[in-house]
Amino acid sequence: MIYIATGLVFISITITVIKTLLEKDIFTKLLFLNSSINLSGLFICFLATFKTYACYIDIALIYYLLSFISTNAYLQFFLAKHKNVKRNIK
């Protein structure tokens, strides 16, 4: 069972990474990047249930929190840059 779940997670991560590389819009790239980070955190949770080692779940939670903070920082940076570009056009 764990091998099927692991395979599905790896296939999903591969699809999101390929889709990230093919997109041109930075916001869509960040969305796909966040999805791949969430899928890798899901893989860590699967690994924790398979190994019955609870510290992996703590690592996954830290990974999720860092992903959330970094995604928000990137979006704030790019939104501010996008607003400055619109102001310069007017």
Number of C-alpha atoms within 10 A of each C-alpha: 7 12 10 9 13 16 13 14 19 16 12 16 21 13 13 21 17 12 14 20 11 10 12 9 9 13 14 13 18 16 14 21 20 18 18 21 20 18 18 19 22 19 21 20 21 19 17 18 14 12 10 11 12 12 11 18 19 14 15 19 16 13 16 18 12 13 18 14 11 13 16 13 12 14 15 12 11 14 13 11 12 11 10 11 11 9 9 7 6 5
